[in-house]
Amino acid sequence: MKKLAIITTHPIQYHFPVFQLLAKQCRLKVFYTWGIAGVDPKYDPDFRKEIIWDLPFLEDYDYELLENIAPDPGSHHGKGIVNPDIIKKIDAFTPDAILVYGYIYHSHLQVMRHFKGKIPIWFRGDSTLLNNLPLYKKIIKNIYLRWIYNQVDIAFYVGLNNKAYFKQFGLKEEQLVFAPHAIDNDRFAIHHNAEAAELRKKLNIPQQELVFLFAGKLEPNKNPKLLLKEFTSAVEENRNQPEGFISNIRKAHLLFVGNGVLEDKLKSQVGNLNSQVHFLEFQNQTQMPIVYQACDIFCLPSMNETWGLAVNEAMAAGKAIIVSDQVGCAIDLVKPGINGFIFKLKKSKELRELMSYFIKNPRESMMLGEKSREIISSWCFNQQVNTLIRELNKIR
């Protein structure tokens, strides 16, 4: 069996199932560069609480926690990952290929430069060109990233926006291989009807009423303030509609799940919609399928989102989707009028109109949600793993 070394900072809920599947088809070793601190419970300043994930991140595959001597260790900056023995450790494993997640870290770039031309260097990231930068920054970024990606033999792109990004910075078509961004579709698709009904009861939301969901960090980039503003406007502007519409509008709810710096501000802006706007604190991975299934439409109005894996999760749970045009996955996963809608961030009125549409046509969300489940079925871990194994087996 061929050997594959993976270089990544710390265990992530979207990675370990891939590692477990890979370990069944090749000799895999994952080198965690953050070190032992990367697997310990840690305080998340965005969620404003200590996070202890409740999934088995370190089971059923071979890994090593490398020594990290960075003065300020962590994945929050490039100098937070410094592993003095990483080259020696990789050499001892004698891999046929090295897959690196992220280039900004000192040791990750060291690996790419040291082994370039000796062992195939693979790369995975999900950056896009959606963020608008000043011209001078674009020029500097273009020069730097072309040098970075000159170290790469193959880049596994997660979607179309990511592919465009890699091509912009010098990678050729033949160097780009599609390996979809994925989540555990089966886990989110398992029915949790009783638990979802209980959650609605806890939130005082009757079973037949429509619920828009936001799940993530309550931070400016995720744009939850816009969602609250346009939900409020959608309710207010329809109060004078015919009687049939009024009853539907009163049945609309907005649920925020998560914590963050905007939490207090959002709660203070609810106003007279306190019975229709609800808040839940951060929910761990085993609880999130229940959260999605308790709602009808998932909303991600981000100002800049490289992908948005919560969209994958909501689709696997069978939900209609509303996203901004600055969400990386929109072009791949959201088919307008089929499983959801994409609104232009610069025209926030479009978000209000879409929410009004669902409020007036609540059954529409069910039909679109079923399409979501169909679309996301092929965006799975198995497809990602099969792609990696196919490329690994090509190596002589």
FISEFI-80120 format. One line per 4 residues: number of its first residue (from 0); their letters; for each residue x, y, z of C-alpha. Coordinates in steps of 0.02 Angstrom, whole numbers, plus 32768, in hexadecimal, padded with zeros to 4 digits. Layout:
BEGIN
NUM = a = X:Y:Z | ...
***
This chain:
BEGIN
0 = mkkl = 8000:8000:8000 | 8039:80B0:7FD8 | 8066:8127:8065 | 8015:81D2:807C
4 = aiit = 804E:8255:80FA | 7FD4:82DE:8129 | 8010:8380:8177 | 7F8A:83E1:81D5
8 = thpi = 7F82:8449:8273 | 7F02:83EF:82E1 | 7E6D:8379:82DC | 7DD3:83C2:8286
12 = qyhf = 7D25:8377:827F | 7D25:837C:81C0 | 7DCE:8325:81AD | 7DD4:828F:821F
16 = pvfq = 7D50:8227:81C2 | 7DB8:823E:8124 | 7E54:8204:8181 | 7DF8:816B:81C3
20 = llak = 7DC1:813A:8113 | 7E6D:815B:80C9 | 7EBE:80EC:814C | 7E5C:8058:8106
24 = qcrl = 7EA3:806F:8057 | 7F56:80AC:8071 | 7FDC:80BA:80F6 | 7FAD:8161:813F
28 = kvfy = 8002:81CB:81C1 | 7FBF:8274:81F8 | 803C:82EE:8242 | 7FE4:836B:82B4
32 = twgi = 8055:8403:82B8 | 8003:8465:8345 | 8038:83D9:83B9 | 7FE4:8398:8454
36 = agvd = 7F95:8441:8479 | 7F36:8431:83D6 | 7ECF:839F:8417 | 7EAC:83E8:84C3
40 = pkyd = 7E09:8444:84E9 | 7E25:84FA:84C0 | 7DD0:85A1:84D8 | 7D87:85E4:8436
44 = pdfr = 7D86:86A4:8440 | 7D02:86AE:83B6 | 7C8A:8636:840B | 7CC0:8681:84B3
48 = keii = 7CCB:85D7:8507 | 7D37:853B:8518 | 7D14:84BF:848E | 7D1D:8404:84AD
52 = wdlp = 7CE8:83A7:8410 | 7C80:830A:842C | 7CB9:829F:839A | 7D49:821E:8393
56 = fled = 7DC8:8289:8337 | 7E60:821A:8358 | 7E21:816A:833A | 7E43:80E9:82B2
60 = ydye = 7ED7:813A:825A | 7F90:8156:827E | 7FC5:8203:82B6 | 804F:825E:8312
64 = llen = 8047:82FD:837A | 80E5:835A:834D | 8149:83C6:83C3 | 811C:847D:83A6
68 = iapd = 819A:84FC:83EA | 8142:859A:83AE | 8142:8623:8435 | 8089:863F:8414
72 = pgsh = 804E:8594:83D7 | 7FAD:8580:8376 | 7F58:8586:82CD | 7F29:863E:82DB
76 = hgkg = 7FC9:867D:828A | 8054:863C:821A | 80DC:863E:829E | 8071:85D6:8315
80 = ivnp = 80AC:8531:82C8 | 8167:850E:82D7 | 8198:8456:82DA | 8256:843A:82E7
84 = diik = 824E:8381:82B9 | 81C5:8380:8234 | 823A:835B:81A2 | 828D:82CC:8201
88 = kida = 81E4:8283:8233 | 81A3:8286:8181 | 8245:823C:813D | 8235:81AD:81B9
92 = ftpd = 8186:8186:8179 | 81C2:8184:80C2 | 811E:81BB:8073 | 80F4:81AC:7FBA
96 = ailv = 809A:8254:7FC2 | 8083:82E1:803F | 7FDD:833B:8050 | 7FEA:83E5:80A3
100 = ygyi = 7F54:8443:80EA | 7F79:84FE:80EA | 8018:8559:80B6 | 8022:85EB:8131
104 = yhsh = 8072:8588:81BE | 812F:8589:81CF | 8143:84CC:81D4 | 80C5:84A9:814B
108 = lqvm = 8121:8519:80D1 | 81C6:84CC:810B | 8184:8420:80DC | 8149:845B:8032
112 = rhfk = 81F1:84AB:8008 | 825D:841D:804D | 8205:838E:7FF5 | 81DC:83E7:7F51
116 = gkip = 8229:837F:7EC5 | 824A:82EC:7F3A | 819B:82B4:7F6B | 80F8:82EE:7F18
120 = iwfr = 80B2:8382:7F78 | 7FF5:8388:7F81 | 7F94:841B:7FC5 | 7EE4:8438:8004
124 = gdst = 7E92:84DB:8031 | 7DED:8533:800E | 7E1F:85E9:7FEB | 7DC1:864D:7F67
128 = llnn = 7DCC:86F1:7F0A | 7D2A:8732:7F54 | 7D7E:87A9:7FCE | 7D9D:8856:7F85
132 = lply = 7E4D:8897:7FA3 | 7E9F:893E:7F77 | 7F05:8938:7ED7 | 7FAE:893F:7F2E
136 = kkii = 7F80:88AC:7F9E | 7F47:8849:7F06 | 7FEF:8864:7EB3 | 8051:882F:7F4D
140 = kniy = 7FDF:879A:7F69 | 7FF0:8764:7EB4 | 80AE:8762:7EBD | 80B3:8709:7F65
144 = lrwi = 8031:8684:7F3F | 807B:865B:7E96 | 811D:8635:7EF3 | 80BF:85CE:7F76
148 = ynqv = 8060:8565:7EF8 | 80FC:8548:7E92 | 8128:84CE:7F1E | 808A:8468:7EFB
152 = diaf = 8078:83D5:7E84 | 7FBD:83B7:7E9A | 7F38:8423:7EED | 7E93:83D3:7F1E
156 = yvgl = 7E0F:8457:7F05 | 7D6D:8452:7F67 | 7CFB:84AD:7EED | 7CF7:8525:7E5A
160 = nnka = 7D25:85C4:7EB7 | 7DBA:856B:7F03 | 7DEF:852A:7E59 | 7DEB:85DA:7E11
164 = yfkq = 7E59:8614:7EA2 | 7EDE:858F:7E81 | 7EE1:85B7:7DC7 | 7EF2:8670:7DEC
168 = fglk = 7F93:864E:7E4B | 7FEA:85E2:7DCC | 7FAD:852F:7DDA | 7F84:84DC:7D35
172 = eeql = 7EE7:847B:7D0A | 7F45:83D6:7D0E | 7F80:83FB:7DC0 | 7ECF:8414:7E00
176 = vfap = 7E68:8381:7E3E | 7DB8:838D:7E83 | 7DA2:8346:7F32 | 7D00:838F:7F76
180 = haid = 7CEB:83E6:801C | 7C82:836B:807E | 7C32:8343:8125 | 7BEB:82A4:816E
184 = ndrf = 7B4B:82A6:8107 | 7B06:8208:8159 | 7B17:824E:8209 | 7AB4:82EA:81DD
188 = aihh = 7A31:828A:817A | 7A01:8212:8206 | 7953:8242:8240 | 7946:8293:82EC
192 = naea = 788D:82BB:82E5 | 786C:82A7:839F | 7904:830C:83D5 | 78DF:8394:8354
196 = aelr = 782C:83A1:8393 | 786C:83AD:8445 | 78E2:843A:8415 | 7854:849B:83C5
200 = kkln = 77ED:8481:8461 | 787C:84C2:84CC | 7884:855F:845F | 77C6:8575:845F
204 = ipqq = 77BA:855C:83A4 | 7721:84F6:836E | 7747:8467:82F8 | 76EB:84B1:8262
208 = elvf = 7743:855A:8265 | 77D0:858E:81EF | 7881:85A1:8233 | 7917:85F6:81E3
212 = lfag = 79BD:85BD:822C | 7A66:860F:8241 | 7AEC:859E:828D | 7B9D:85DB:82A9
216 = klep = 7C04:8660:82FF | 7BA5:86FF:8322 | 7C2B:876D:82D6 | 7C2A:87FC:8257
220 = nknp = 7C69:8796:81C3 | 7BDC:8716:81D6 | 7B63:87A9:81CB | 7ADC:8772:8247
224 = klll = 7AA9:8829:8260 | 7A73:8833:81AB | 7A0D:8794:81BF | 79B2:87D9:8257
228 = keft = 7995:8881:8200 | 794B:8834:8164 | 78E4:87B5:81C3 | 789A:8844:8229
232 = save = 7878:88A7:818A | 7827:8811:8136 | 77AE:8802:81C6 | 778B:88BC:81D4
236 = enrn = 776F:88DF:811B | 76F0:8853:810C | 7682:8881:819F | 7607:88D6:812B
240 = qpeg = 75FC:8846:80B1 | 7558:87E5:809C | 751F:877B:812D | 7563:86D9:80E6
244 = fisn = 7612:8720:80E2 | 7608:876C:8190 | 75EB:86C3:81E0 | 7685:867D:8189
248 = irka = 76F2:8710:81B9 | 76C8:86FB:826F | 7702:8648:8262 | 77B4:8675:822D
252 = hllf = 7846:8663:82A6 | 7900:8686:829F | 7977:861A:8305 | 7A2C:864B:8328
256 = vgng = 7A9A:85BB:8363 | 7B47:85EA:83A1 | 7BA4:866C:8406 | 7C14:86FE:83DC
260 = vled = 7C3A:87B6:83EB | 7B94:87EB:839E | 7B29:8780:8411 | 7AF7:8809:848B
264 = klks = 7ADB:8886:83FF | 7A69:8810:83A2 | 7A02:87EA:843C | 79ED:88A3:845E
268 = qvgn = 79AB:88C1:83AD | 7921:883E:83AE | 78A0:88BE:83E8 | 77EB:8887:83E0
272 = lnsq = 7818:87E7:8384 | 7857:8791:8422 | 77DA:8704:840A | 7818:86E6:8358
276 = vhfl = 78D5:86FA:836C | 792E:8676:83D3 | 79E0:8655:840E | 7A3A:85B4:8439
280 = efqn = 7AED:85AC:8476 | 7B74:854D:8418 | 7B3C:849A:83F6 | 7BB9:840C:83E5
284 = qtqm = 7BC6:839B:834E | 7B53:8312:838C | 7AC9:8392:83AB | 7AD2:83ED:8305
288 = pivy = 7A6E:836E:829D | 79DE:838A:8317 | 79EE:8447:8305 | 79E8:8441:8248
292 = qacd = 7954:83CB:8248 | 78F3:843D:82BE | 78FA:84C7:823B | 78C1:84E2:8186
296 = ifcl = 7938:855A:812E | 79F1:8572:814F | 7A37:8621:8135 | 7AED:8653:8120
300 = psmn = 7AFB:870D:80F4 | 7BB9:8718:8109 | 7C20:87A9:80C5 | 7CB1:8736:809A
304 = etwg = 7CA7:8679:80AF | 7D28:860A:805B | 7CAC:8579:8057 | 7C28:8564:80DF
308 = lavn = 7C22:84AE:8115 | 7B87:84D3:817C | 7B2D:84DC:80D4 | 7B62:8427:80B1
312 = eama = 7B1F:83F6:815C | 7A78:844D:8143 | 7A64:8400:8097 | 7A89:8352:80DA
316 = agka = 7A00:8372:815A | 798A:839A:80CB | 797A:8457:80DD | 795E:84E5:8061
320 = iivs = 79F0:855F:8057 | 7A05:861C:804D | 7AB8:865C:803A | 7B0E:86FC:8004
324 = dqvg = 7B72:8703:7F64 | 7C0F:8713:7FCE | 7BFF:8660:8011 | 7C7D:85F1:7FB8
328 = caid = 7C0D:8558:7FA7 | 7B7A:85B7:7F5D | 7BAC:859B:7EA7 | 7BBF:84DF:7EC4
332 = lvkp = 7B36:84B0:7F3D | 7AA7:852E:7F31 | 7A3D:851C:7E95 | 79C9:85B4:7E8F
336 = ging = 7913:8582:7E95 | 7941:84CA:7EA6 | 7988:84B6:7F55 | 7998:856B:7F8C
340 = fifk = 79CC:8619:7F59 | 7A66:8689:7F4F | 7A53:8743:7F75 | 7ACA:87CF:7F49
344 = lkks = 7B1C:8812:7FE5 | 7B1C:88C2:7F9E | 7A60:88B4:7F87 | 7A27:887E:8034
348 = kelr = 7973:889D:8000 | 7981:87F9:7FA2 | 7997:879E:8047 | 78FA:87EE:808C
352 = elms = 789A:87BE:7FF0 | 78D4:870A:7FFC | 78A2:86FD:80B2 | 77F8:8748:8086
356 = yfik = 77E6:86C9:7FFA | 77FC:8637:8072 | 778B:8688:80F4 | 7702:8694:8072
360 = npre = 7727:85E8:802A | 775C:8580:80C1 | 7744:84D8:806A | 77C2:8508:7FE5
364 = smml = 7850:84EC:8061 | 7826:8433:806E | 7833:8416:7FB2 | 78D5:8477:7FA4
368 = geks = 791A:841B:803C | 7901:8373:7FE8 | 7964:83B2:7F53 | 79EE:83E9:7FCA
372 = reii = 79FD:8338:800A | 7A0B:82F5:7F57 | 7A8F:8375:7F22 | 7AFF:835D:7FBA
376 = sswc = 7B00:829F:7FAF | 7B93:829F:7F36 | 7BF6:831E:7F9D | 7C33:8298:8013
380 = fnqq = 7CCD:8257:806D | 7CD6:81BD:7FFE | 7CE9:8227:7F62 | 7D72:828D:7FB4
384 = vntl = 7DCE:81F1:7FEF | 7DBC:8195:7F49 | 7E0A:822B:7EF1 | 7EA0:822C:7F67
388 = irel = 7EBC:8171:7F59 | 7EAF:8178:7E9B | 7F37:81FE:7E94 | 7FA2:81A0:7F12
392 = nkir = 7F9B:8101:7EAB | 7FD7:815F:7E11 | 8080:817F:7E64 | 810A:810B:7E28
***
